[in-house]
Amino acid sequence: MTGIARRVIDRLRRSLRRDIATSGPVESSGDLLIVNGEVFQPEYAVSAGLELGDEFKTFFCGIEDIAFSVETGRTRVYETIGGRDLAEFGLIQIASYPRPTATLLSSVSAYLEHRQRPPISAASISAPTKLYQLMVLAQDELPVPATFYLPRRLLSGSFADLADRLGLPFILKAMNAGGGRLNFLVKSEIDFLRYVEDPAHVKAGFLAQQFIPNNGTFRILVFGRDVPVVMHRCNTDGSHLTNTEQGGHATLFEVETFDAELLGMAVRAAVLMGCEIAGVNVVQDRQTRQWYLLEVSSSPAIGSGAFAEEKTRAYSSYLRTKLSAVCK
C-alpha cells in the first residue's frame, strides 16, 4: 500500500468512527465544493476564469471521493480527501456527471436538504437507489439497519472498520440490484474480498449493511394509505435471502391481527418515497424484537408471484375506490 493510500485509509477510519451527524442546521463556511470539476483546478487554463474573490475558498473532489454513513436518526455524507462533512460547505456544485454521479446525487441532495443546506437539484438526472431510500427513512427517524457506502477505491481496504461498526456477519449488496441479486452475507475478510474484487462486480456500487438475525422477512403491500396484504417470506435452505425469486417460501398473514404500529410505519415509508402503490420490506430482529425497514419498492409484483390472486383482488378493490371518488 502506498503512503497516499495509507493516509486515505487512515482518514476513512477516523471518519467511520466519528459521531454521525444528526438533523438540523449546521454552521457552514463560505467554502465552495466543486464535484467532478477537474478542469477548473489550477493546472488547467480554464481555471483562470473561476475567480470568486478572496473571501471564498474553492475545494475539489470527485464523485468517487464521497462516502455515506446511515443509521436511524443519524446520517453523514463526507468527502474522503479532507474528511469534511458536505454540510460544512457553503455551496456544492456538480461540474460534470460521470458514473456513478447520477446514482449518488439523490442521496447527496436529500442529505443537504435535511441539514438545511442548499440542496443539489437532482430530480431530472438522479437515480433512486437503496441508499437514497435508507437516507430518507433514517432522517425521518424510521428504523433502518446501519449502512455504509464507500468509494470503490477505498472499499477493499475497509473490511476491518466495517466489521467493527457492523459486526459479523454483515451484508454486502449492490445499490441498484433487486430480487436478491448481488446480495452477499460476509462472514470473513476472505468472503469480502472475493465479492468486492470479483471482475464481474467491478461496475457495482456496494452497500455494507448490518445483518439483522431473523426468521424471515415481511412484504407489506401499501395501496394508498391502506395495507391489504402482508406476506411472510423465508428460505428453508439456510440462505439469508428470502426473495421468492431466490427460492424463498411465502405465507399470507391476516392483516387485522398484524402489528398495527409496524403497518403504520410501512405506510409512512411509502408516503416518504412518494409511492401510492408500494411493497415495503421489513425484518424483525429475532433477539431484540426490533423491526427494521429494508426497502420500499414502487413497483411490487401484484399480478404475478406468490398469492397473485389475493393481491389482484386487493388491487381491484383499491382501484374501484379510487374511481368512485373521481366520479362523484
Disulfide bonds with the S-S distance in Angstrom:
none
